[in-house]
Amino acid sequence: QVQLVESGGGLVQTGGSLRLSCVGSGSIHSINQVGWYRQAPGKQRELVAAIDITAETTAYADSVKGRFTISRDLAENAVYLKMDSLEPGDTAVYYCNSPLQVALDQWGQGTLVTVSS
C-alpha cells in the first residue's frame, strides 16, 4: 500500500503562508481520497481538508475554509495544502492520510506548523 510522507512545516508569523506537501511512495491514484489532519497540543486530531484524487472534489473544515486550499498532482504523486492568512490557532502538527490508514490508526510523523503572534 502507498505510504504518505508529510513535509513543508515551519515557523511563520500571523498572516503568513505555508505550503505543505504529502508525497506518496507510489501512485496516489490508488488511494481515492487523501485528507490533511492536524493536532494541536492538548487537543484531538481533526480533519481540516480532504480531496478526492480522481474527481478532485474538495472539502474543508469551517475553521480553515477560505484560507486553506488542498490540491493534488498525479505526476508528482503528491497532495498539497496551501495555507494562507495563518493564525496562531493553526499551530499544530499536520498529517496527511488515507481513510484506510486512519481506520487502522496508522499515522506518519507529520510536519509541525508554528504560527507566531
Secondary structure in CASP SS format (residue, H / E / C, confidence):
PFRMAT SS
TARGET T0000
AUTHOR 0000-0000-0000
METHOD secondary structure of the structure
MODEL  1
Q C 1.00
V C 1.00
Q C 1.00
L E 1.00
V E 1.00
E E 1.00
S E 1.00
G C 1.00
G C 1.00
G E 1.00
L E 1.00
V E 1.00
Q E 1.00
T C 1.00
G C 1.00
G C 1.00
S C 1.00
L E 1.00
R E 1.00
L E 1.00
S E 1.00
C E 1.00
V E 1.00
G E 1.00
S C 1.00
G C 1.00
S C 1.00
I H 1.00
H H 1.00
S H 1.00
I C 1.00
N C 1.00
Q E 1.00
V E 1.00
G E 1.00
W E 1.00
Y E 1.00
R E 1.00
Q E 1.00
A C 1.00
P C 1.00
G C 1.00
K C 1.00
Q C 1.00
R C 1.00
E E 1.00
L E 1.00
V E 1.00
A E 1.00
A E 1.00
I E 1.00
D E 1.00
I C 1.00
T C 1.00
A C 1.00
E C 1.00
T C 1.00
T E 1.00
A E 1.00
Y E 1.00
A C 1.00
D C 1.00
S C 1.00
V C 1.00
K C 1.00
G C 1.00
R C 1.00
F E 1.00
T E 1.00
I E 1.00
S E 1.00
R E 1.00
D E 1.00
L H 1.00
A H 1.00
E H 1.00
N C 1.00
A E 1.00
V E 1.00
Y E 1.00
L E 1.00
K E 1.00
M E 1.00
D C 1.00
S C 1.00
L C 1.00
E C 1.00
P H 1.00
G H 1.00
D H 1.00
T C 1.00
A E 1.00
V E 1.00
Y E 1.00
Y E 1.00
C E 1.00
N E 1.00
S C 1.00
P H 1.00
L H 1.00
Q H 1.00
V H 1.00
A H 1.00
L C 1.00
D C 1.00
Q C 1.00
W C 1.00
G C 1.00
Q C 1.00
G C 1.00
T E 1.00
L E 1.00
V E 1.00
T E 1.00
V E 1.00
S E 1.00
S C 1.00
END
